[in-house]
Amino acid sequence: MPYGSSPPLHLHRTEDELFHILEGEYRLKVQDQEQRVGPGTIVLAPKGVPHTYRVESAQGGRCLTVTVHGDFERFVRAMSRPAEHLALPEPAGLPSDDALQALKATAAKCGIEFVGPSLQ
């Protein structure tokens, strides 16, 4: 993930989410607790608990995200598109209102609720 990458504060209604940091530095927020973490760190975001992260290292970061129920996987598949190159895409900027509404609708179908902003 590129530097500054941060999803909106959200929760999963049906599944826990586990983050295993492989490379880079991340700032993770779970509920009201925020921490900076690096390679080797594992953090659990239990279902129903708001959480987000932000990639803080200039070179970006890599992490494994593990869920078991399948809702998050369905969300990622629904929102994905084939890669155009073997590299991370350039940041696209803020989504349009229509794209944001489509994102929220797809998330809701997958048991995910956006409850706040991304980390800045």
C-alpha positions in Angstrom: 0.0 0.0 0.0 1.3 3.5 -0.8 2.3 6.1 1.8 -0.8 7.8 3.3 -3.2 5.0 2.4 -6.0 5.0 4.9 -9.6 3.6 4.6 -12.4 5.3 6.4 -13.1 4.3 10.0 -15.3 1.3 9.6 -16.5 -1.9 11.3 -17.3 -5.4 10.2 -20.7 -6.7 11.5 -19.9 -10.4 10.9 -16.2 -11.0 11.2 -13.0 -10.1 13.1 -10.1 -8.6 11.0 -6.5 -9.4 11.8 -3.6 -7.3 10.5 -0.1 -8.8 10.2 2.4 -6.1 9.3 5.0 -7.4 6.9 6.8 -4.2 5.7 6.7 -0.5 6.6 5.2 1.5 9.4 1.5 1.8 10.1 -0.7 3.7 12.4 -3.6 1.5 13.5 -6.7 2.7 15.3 -9.0 0.2 16.9 -11.9 1.6 18.9 -10.3 4.6 20.7 -6.8 3.2 20.9 -4.2 4.3 18.3 -0.7 2.8 17.9 2.2 2.9 15.6 3.4 -0.6 14.5 5.9 -2.1 12.2 7.0 -5.5 10.7 6.0 -8.5 12.8 3.2 -6.8 14.6 -0.2 -8.5 14.7 -3.3 -6.5 15.6 -6.9 -7.7 16.0 -9.9 -5.6 15.2 -12.9 -7.6 16.6 -16.2 -7.6 14.7 -18.4 -4.6 15.6 -15.4 -2.5 16.7 -14.5 0.6 14.6 -11.0 0.5 13.2 -8.7 2.0 10.5 -5.1 2.4 9.6 -2.7 4.7 7.8 0.5 3.8 6.1 3.1 6.1 7.6 6.4 4.9 5.9 7.4 6.9 2.8 8.2 3.7 0.9 4.7 2.3 1.6 3.9 -0.9 3.4 2.7 -4.4 3.0 0.4 -6.3 5.4 -1.7 -9.4 5.5 -5.3 -8.9 6.3 -7.1 -12.0 7.5 -10.9 -12.5 8.0 -12.8 -15.8 8.1 -16.5 -15.3 7.3 -16.0 -14.2 3.7 -17.8 -10.9 3.7 -14.7 -8.8 3.5 -13.4 -11.0 0.7 -16.7 -10.5 -1.2 -16.4 -6.7 -0.7 -12.8 -6.6 -2.1 -13.8 -8.7 -5.1 -16.8 -6.6 -5.8 -14.7 -3.3 -5.7 -11.7 -4.6 -7.5 -10.6 -4.3 -11.1 -7.8 -6.0 -13.0 -4.3 -4.5 -12.6 -3.1 -2.5 -15.6 0.6 -2.8 -14.6 2.8 -4.8 -12.2 2.9 -1.7 -9.9 0.7 0.1 -7.5 -1.6 2.6 -9.4 -1.2 6.3 -8.9 -3.6 7.8 -6.3 -6.9 8.6 -7.9 -7.9 11.4 -5.6 -11.3 11.6 -3.9 -14.1 9.5 -5.3 -17.2 11.1 -6.9 -20.4 11.2 -4.9 -21.8 8.4 -7.1 -18.7 6.3 -6.6 -18.9 6.9 -2.8 -22.5 5.9 -2.7 -21.7 2.7 -4.7 -18.9 1.9 -2.3 -21.1 2.4 0.7 -23.9 0.2 -0.8 -21.5 -2.6 -1.6 -19.9 -2.4 1.8 -23.4 -2.6 3.5 -24.2 -5.7 1.5 -21.0 -7.2 2.8 -21.6 -6.4 6.5 -19.3 -3.4 6.5 -20.3 0.0 7.9 -18.3 3.3 7.5 -18.5 5.2 10.7 -15.9 8.0 10.4 -13.1 9.5 8.4 -9.7 8.2 7.3 -6.7 8.9 9.4 -4.8 12.1 8.4 
